[in-house]
Amino acid sequence: MAVGDQQVTGREFLKVLYRDDYYPDAVLDRGKDVLLRLCARIEAERPVGLAALYVLTQAATGEFNDLQEAFEEAGSDIETVAREAIAEDFWFVAQAYGFADADVEELIATREW
């Protein structure tokens, strides 16, 4: 599925993390793919209401949970800076698709990082 929203296609997801050598690009690429798949799902499924959006974002958060091991194997971690960058991108996605009232903590409520 391709993402069509211009705000989203113009976004440099995880930008601050790519600028820091502590975070391996290969793992960040996987995280970026998670966010783009989330956007594609939102465009395809068109969730109505925050509860429906949260189902999608929390599933994507689960994919980030799965990346924790890859970060650790590469000598990295999803620590404070990464948590904030990831949360900010989830919030951006919600805003881009018209969910202005989304709660960032609820978007990523299933996080283990």
Buried (B, 14 or more C-beta within 10 A) or exposed (E): EEBEBEEBEEBEBBEBBBEEEEBBEEBBEBBBEBBBBBBBBBBEEEBEEBEEBBEBBBBBBBBBBEBBEBBEEBEBBBEEBBBEBBBBBBBBBBEBBEBEEBEBEBBBEBBEB
